[in-house]
């Protein structure tokens, strides 16, 4: 009986499960971000179209950097 026929042990599959969970969480966060962006666009349209382009773009970029883990570097620059 060869060892390749055996399923991987828990120690081998745990990092894979963590990665799958991480990807699911990222997917949920992206969906929530898109929903928030849509809601914000609607609210800003009520306030006036001239403010929409600047504000939505700035918040979207900041949120994406935070999700990507780049937000820490930017917060250092703002100190």
C-alpha positions in Angstrom: 0.0 0.0 0.0 1.6 3.3 -1.1 1.5 6.4 1.0 0.1 8.5 -1.9 -3.2 6.5 -1.7 -3.8 7.9 1.8 -5.7 11.1 2.2 -3.7 14.0 3.6 -3.7 14.3 7.3 -5.4 17.2 9.2 -2.1 19.0 9.4 -1.9 19.1 5.6 -5.5 20.1 4.9 -5.7 22.8 7.7 -3.9 25.5 5.7 -6.1 24.8 2.7 -9.2 25.1 4.8 -7.9 28.4 6.2 -7.2 29.7 2.7 -10.7 28.7 1.5 -12.3 30.4 4.5 -10.1 33.5 3.9 -11.2 33.6 0.2 -14.9 33.3 1.3 -14.5 36.1 3.7 -12.9 38.3 1.1 -15.7 37.6 -1.3 -18.3 38.6 1.3 -16.4 41.8 2.0 -16.1 42.7 -1.7 -19.9 42.1 -2.1 -20.6 44.3 1.0 -18.3 47.0 -0.3 -20.1 47.0 -3.7 -23.5 47.2 -1.9 -22.2 50.1 0.3 -20.8 51.9 -2.8 -24.2 51.6 -4.6 -26.0 52.9 -1.5 -23.6 55.8 -1.2 -23.9 56.7 -4.9 -27.7 56.9 -4.5 -27.3 59.0 -1.4 -24.8 61.3 -3.1 -27.1 61.7 -6.1 -29.7 63.0 -3.7 -27.2 65.6 -2.4 -26.0 66.7 -5.8 -24.0 65.2 -8.7 -21.0 67.4 -8.3 -19.9 65.8 -5.0 -20.4 62.2 -6.2 -17.3 61.7 -8.3 -14.8 62.9 -5.7 -16.3 61.3 -2.5 -17.3 57.9 -3.9 -13.9 57.4 -5.6 -12.0 58.4 -2.5 -13.9 56.1 -0.2 -13.8 53.2 -2.6 -10.1 53.5 -3.1 -9.5 53.8 0.7 -11.7 50.7 1.4 -10.0 48.7 -1.3 -6.6 49.5 0.1 -7.7 48.5 3.6 -9.0 45.2 2.3 -5.8 44.6 0.4 -3.8 45.4 3.5 -2.3 48.5 2.1 -4.2 50.8 4.5 -1.6 50.6 7.2 1.1 52.2 5.0 -1.2 55.1 4.1 -2.2 55.7 7.7 1.4 56.2 8.5 1.7 58.9 5.8 -1.2 60.8 7.2 0.3 61.1 10.7 
